[in-house]
Amino acid sequence: MAAPSNGDAKIGILIVGLGGNNGTTLLAGQIANARSLSWETSAAGRVSAPCWHGCVTQLAPRGDHGGVGFAGRYPLADAGRAAVGGWDVRPTPCGDALYANRVLEYDLVRQVREEMNQVEIMRGVYDPSFVGESQHATATHIVTDEECPGPLAKMKRIRRDIRSFIEKNDVDGHTTVIWSASVERPAAVSFEDGTDLLGAIFGSSSDPSLGADISPSILYAVAAALEGCSFVNGGSQNTLSPATGELFDASYRSLMSSVVTSVLPSDIFAGIRTNPAYLLGTDFKAGQTKFKTAAVEYIRALGLVPRVVASSNHLGNNDMLNLTSKTTLPAKMAVKSNIFGPWREHELDHQVKVMYAPFMGDEKRDVVEYTSLGYLHSPHTMLTYTRAMDSVLCVPLMVDVAVWCDYFARCGADAATAGRATAYLFKVPEGGAVGVDPGFFYQMKELEDVLREMSGGGAADDVTQVLMEGVAAGIIDAEQASALRVLAKNK
């Protein structure tokens, strides 16, 4: 499959939970990069400048063997041009929320606060039964039941918001909707297929007594599918399912109006988009979990037998506050505990503890001890300690997944291909990535393999290698490499 040449489109990133730590940190980064700001840091005499560290789609390869980044190797969208917006159930302006979150240096916050306060926050779809009690009091910026009674009306409202965002911001690339709101309790419902899911949304609206347990995240995912946008579940809840995934199949959507309107009202399908779109997740693998998969991959590669992985982490942001609820914590723990599943290390005892410590704010601390059996069953133990702002770890993954969704959509890649390529981003890869090797480096190799397949491999791959070396040596920059690669492909 040949890769597309147009990487200049303006992509859209819509965040559910825009006013949270992740959303406001991402917005601040967009403004800092666009305005080439500089700011003083807490380190004496040190001044920082904007960068894309952590965003592998925006970094060029470096070093003798390339690696690290993909910019210049493939025609990927410029994240600096992305339109960013979204919803939140809290009315706090984004700049004020960024200040209160205490994630970034104050001198940077000071420079972006006013501009961020002008960013529109769309009112969020909300159901208090799906989040912890700690979230209820601040959820005042919501789509009410009076104006949008039932799931169908709320799903249509989300569709309208998506269309409005794309039109207002002149988005001509792919738009990705990212769930970055509070973790929901699992929805106590399952659907046979996409038609069954849509039927439940309509049925609950026309007859509330049917009582389908449809979460807000499911409504956002369905709305994204019908608008031809990708949806990424950055949380731990069970938003993704085969039924939800079917709605993201372009051929299914193209047949919906002729096949299922005999069962469901046709206005559900008004203006449906049939371009490629992807359903990805679950739960971003941003910090501790990502290193766990790399560390255990290393242990297994040595021929050792992992027996105990015991980890704890504590922080004090709103996401962790929500997890103090007995209704939401099981969703997070189930995801964290199952990351090694496909390896079938049945004797591996994986223990996970999370603690809410308000004083820590967004600054996450985690400790992991890895105990394995070595030669003659002798014990082998490693200990790691990590300290980082949780949102600074997560935001690059949000940027990258939106850029990858745009690229794969332009390539016309199927859902399984996109799922395999982006498995490295999630604790529990879904769809076509179910059961993939959980090793971080294996998953990065899977991404490389998919990109080579889509670019045609062979001679084109030789050109890519030469251009990578040129960028690494400083002979050409990433933009020039991208242009030369397009020229080579058109010969």
Secondary structure, 3 states (H helix, E strand, C coil): CCCCCCCCCCCEEEEECCCCHHHHHHHHHHHHHHHCCCEECCCCCCEECCCCCCCCCCCCCCCCCCCCCCECCECCCCHHHCEEEEEECCCCCHHHHHHHHCCCCHHHHHHHHHHHHCCCCEEECCCHHHCCHHHCCCCCCECCCCCCCHHHHHHHHHHHHHHHHHHHCCCCCCEEEEECCCCCCCCCCCCCCHHHHHHHHHHHHHCHHHCCCCCHHHHHHHHHHHCCCEEEECCCCCCCCHHHHHHCCHHHHHHHHHHCCCCCCHHHHCCCCCCCCCEEECCECCCHHHHHHHHHHHHHHCCCEEEEEEEEEEECCHHHHHCCCCCCHHHHHHHHHCCCHHHCCCCCEEEEEEEECHHHCCEEEEEEEEEEECHHHCEEEEEEEEEEEHHHHHHHHHHHHHHHHHHHHHHCCCHHHHHHHCHHHECCCCHHHCCCCCCHHHHHHHHHHHHHHHHCCHHHHHHHHHHHHHHHCCCCCHHHHHHHHHHHHCC
